Amino acid sequence: MRGQGIAFVCSVLLMAVASPAHAQLSKEWTSCLNKGGKLSPDLAISGCTAIIQSGKESEKNLAVAFDNRGLAYRRKEQYGRAIEDYSQAIRLDPGAAGAFYGRGTLYLETGQYERAIADFNETIRLDPQYTSAFNNRGNAFALQGQYDRAIDDYNAVIRLHPSHANALNGRGSAYSRKGKYDWAIEDFTQAIALSPTDALPLSNRGNASSMKGDYLRAIDDFNRAIRLDPNNADAFNGRCWARAVLGRDLREALKDCNEAVRLDPEYANALDSRAFVYLKLGQFDAAIADYDARSTLEPQSAQSLYGRGYAKQKKGNGGDGAADIDAARALQPDIAEEYARYGLK
């Protein structure tokens, strides 16, 4: 469905933190630091735990050990333990910008956006050149719908590093959410040039082009994104929607939506897009079933209510259909005009 797929990079990957104040590193420290990530997370955890339990280290060095163990737990997706270790590192060394950043990234990944922003604020206060903290704070603002604040942070990243593809993609996504599609497309185009093997900005540019009504260009971007990432549910959904609006290749559009739903069974907008394809194919029972399924995931969708009402009326159920359409108009007064542009009158 329209506009649903503009995506932000969830977080920037964490990097190894500072080394302890030792002239030579012991075997435990070598494992704990795990420079280059060559060792398994379990070996890193074992080394860091030995250091923490040794009773021989300064508070600064213990903070480094907790910080690195937090990173190892993050790589094992044991987020609760990782957050505990970052908190210990911060307690021992309140000036450890990397520990604030690491904890903030975990808060971001677990949807705790206010806590994430607070930690990124502290990271930036301690290190005003911490590019990834600006980028991830921008992501946190964007995921809260605070697009202007997100754009400010992405701008800060781009000022520090003009070739930062993730920040360009993030800013483009924020511009798209604000309806500034030309600006968004310009940012996505730069991100694609900088990171040509990344499917995300291609998929995002496709969605921005689709929102502008440039469906052929959108399909070209979705084709390229799918070639790069055959598991990109958003690109399959976007191509399905674009094909359906154009009213051509409806069977291929249906295949695309089926693949999007297979990749992500709770992808509400893919269910909505597939229902729209069924409307154009005249398969109204199938359309109603998908709109019902979408409504369980997102009850207040003007698009789904209108589409379901349209399908019910086509089946001769005028009363129920009119009720759905009235509910859709209450949410979006111009919904009928929008669907007329998509070929449903």
N, C-alpha and C positions, 0 to 999 in steps of 0.2 A: 504494500500500500504506500501511498505517497509520503515522502519525507521521513519515513520511519527509520531509515538505515544509517543516517549520518552517525559515525562512531568516533569516539575519542579513544586514544591509547590509554588503557586503564592505569598503567604506571610504568615508570622507567625502572629497568632492572637495577638491583642493588649491586654495588661494587664492594670489593674487599676494603677493609678499614685499615687504619694506621697500625704499624708494628709497635711492639713494646720497646721500652727504653733499655734494650740489652745490646751489648756489643756482639754477642753471638747467640744464635737461636738454638734452643734445645729441640729434641725430637717432638716434644709436646707442642711447643710453639710453632714449629714448622707445620704440624698437622692442623693446629688451630687456625692459623692464618690462611692456609690452603690457597696460596697465591696462584692465580690463574685457574682456580677451580679444578685442578687436576685430580684431587682426592675426592672420595665420596663424602657426602654430608655426614655420614655416621663416623668416619674417621676424624673429621674436623670436630664434631661434637665431643668425641672421646678425648681428643687432645685438649680442647678448651676446658672440659670438665676436670681433667687432671690438674690443670693450672689453677682453676678456681678453688679446688679442694686442697691444694698444696699448703696453703697458709704462708707462703713465702713471698708473695708478690705485693707490690705497692697498689694503692687504690687506683692509680692511673692505669697500671698494667691489668688489674682485674677488670676495669671498665673495657679495655680492649678485648679481653677474653670473652666477656659477656656479649659484647657487640658482635664479635665473630661467631659466637655460638648462636646468637639470634639469627644471623644470616644463614647459618647451616640449617637451623630449624625452619626458616622460611623456605629454603630449597626443598625441604621434605614436606612442605605445606602444613606444618604444625604451627599454625599461626598464633595460637594462644601461648605456647611456650616461647615462641620468638618474641612476642610483645613483652612477656615477663622479663626476658633477658635484656632487651633494649631498655626497659624501665630500670633494671638494676645498673646497667651501664650509665644511664643518665644520673641516677642517684649518686654513683661513685664519682662521676665526672660531669657536672652540669654544663661544662663547656664543650661537650662532645657533639659537634654538629651532626656527624654521621649517624650517631645513635638516634637523635631526634628524627633525622631523615628516614632511617630504617623503620622506626616505629610508625612514623606518619604514613609511609608507603603501605604498611600492613593495615593501618586503619582505613586507608583509601580502598584497598583491595577487599576489605570486609564491609564496606558500605558505611563506615563511621566517619562521615565527611567532616563534621565539626572538629572532632579530635584530630583528624588528619591535617586540617588547615592550621590548627593551633601548633602542631609539631612542625609543620613547614614554616610557619611564621618564626618559630624559634630558630630553626635551621638557618633561615635567611638573616635573622638578626645576628647570629654568630658568624655567618659567612655570607656576605652580600653577593658573592660571585657564584653561589651554589646553584648552577643552572638547573639541575634536575629537580631541586626543591621548587623553583619557580614553575617548572613545567607541570609537576605533579599537583602543586596547589592550583594551577590553572585547571587541571583535570577535575579536581575536587569541586571547584566553583562551578564548572560546566555541568557536572553531574547533579548539582543542586539547582540548575537552571539560572545561575548567576553569570550570564554570558559576558556582560561587559567587564566584570572583574576577571573572568577567565581570560578574555582578550588582553587585558592589561598585563597579566602574567606571561602569556605567550609572547607578547611584544617584548617584555623584559628578556626572555630567553633569546629571541631573535636578535635583539641588540647585542647580547653577549656573544651569540653564535649564529650568524646569519644563515648558516647551512644546516640548521637543526630541523631535520625532516619531521620529527614528532611534534615539535611546536608548530610548524606550518600546518600539519594535518589537524592539530587541535584547534588552532585559530580558524582554519577553514571550516571545521565542524561548528564552532561557535557562530561564525558568520552565517552558516546555513540555517542554524536554529533561529537566527534573527531575521531570516528572509533575505539576506544580502548574498544572493547566489553567485553573482559575477565575482565578487570579492572572494567568495569561498572557492570557486573554480580556479581562480588565479593562485590561491595558496595550495590547493591540492595539486595543481600542475607543477608547481615548484617542488612539492614533496615527492611527486612521482619522479621528477628528473633527478633528485638527490638520492632516492631509494627505489630504483626501477624494479626490484624484485619483491617489493612489498605490495600485497594486494589491497591493503586497507585504504590508502588514499585513492586508488583507482575506483574501488567500490564507492567511496564517499563522493568522488567527482561524478560518478554515474548517477547517484541519488540526487546531487545538486542539479545536474543537467535535466533529470527527470522532473524535478520540481519546477524548472523553467519551461517545461514542455518540449524539450529537445530530446525526444525519446530515442531517436536513431543514434545520436552521440552517446546517450546513456547506455544503450545496448552494447555499443562497441567497448565502452569501459568495463561493463560487466563481463563481457566475453574475455577480456584481457585479465581481469581479476580472477575469474574462474580457472583460466589456464595456469595462473600462478598458484592458486589455492583452491583445489577442487572441493574443499570442505567449508568454503565460504558461504554460509547459509544466506547472509545478507545479499550477496551478489546474485545468487539464484533467485531470491525473492524479488530483487530489483528488476532483474531481466524479465521475470514472469509478469510483473506489473506493467513494465513498459510495453511488452508485446501485447498484453491484454488491452491496454488503452489504445494502441494503434489498431487493434482488431484484426491483426494478422498473426499467423502461426499460433493460433489458440491452443492447438494440441501440444505444441512445443512449450507454450507458456504453462500449460497444466503440468507438464513434466518438470519444469523448473520449480514450480510451487511445491510439487510433491517432494522434490529433492530437498528444498528448504525445510519443509516440515519433517522429513526423515532425519535431517541433520540436527534439527532443534524442534522437538515435538511441542514445546510450549512457546514457540515463536508466534505471538499473537498476530502480528502484521502479516506473516506468511499465510496464516489461516484466512485472514481478511482478503489478501490478494487472490488466494485460490478460490474463495467464494465469489469474487468478482469475475474470475474466469468462467466459473460455472454459470453465472448470470448471462455472460455473453454467449455461452454455448447452449443456453436455454435449459440447463439442468437445475431446476429451481429447488428441488428437494435437497440435492447435494449442497447447493449454495446456503440454504437455510441451516443445514447441519453444521457447516463451517462457521457461519455467523453465530450460531448458538455456542459453539466451542470457544470462539473468540470472546464472546460476551462473558464467559465464566472467568477468563483471564483478565479482561479489561471491560468492566460493565458499562462505563460511560464513554462509549465510542459512537460518535455521530455517524461515522462511515458505516459501521456494522449495523446500526439500527436502521439507517436508510436503506442499505442493501437488502437487509432481511425484509423490511417492509415492502420494498419493490418486488422481491421474489414472491412474497405472500399474495400481493395483489395480482401478479401474473398467474398465480395458481387459482385465482378466484376467491381468495380469502380477504375481501376488501376491508372488513372491519379491523381485524388484527393488523393488517398491513398499514392501514391509515394510522393506527395507534403508534406503531413503530416509527413511521415517517414523522408524525407530530413530535415524538420524543427526540428524534434526530434534529428537527428544526429548532427545538428549544435549546439544544446544545450548540447548533451551528445554523443560523438562519439562512445562509446561502447554500445549504447542502444540496438542494435540488439542482441549482445552477451548476454547482461543481460537477455533479454526476452527469449532467447534460453534456458538459465539455468532454467527459470520458466516453460519451456515446450512448448513455442510458437516458431515455426520455419517456 
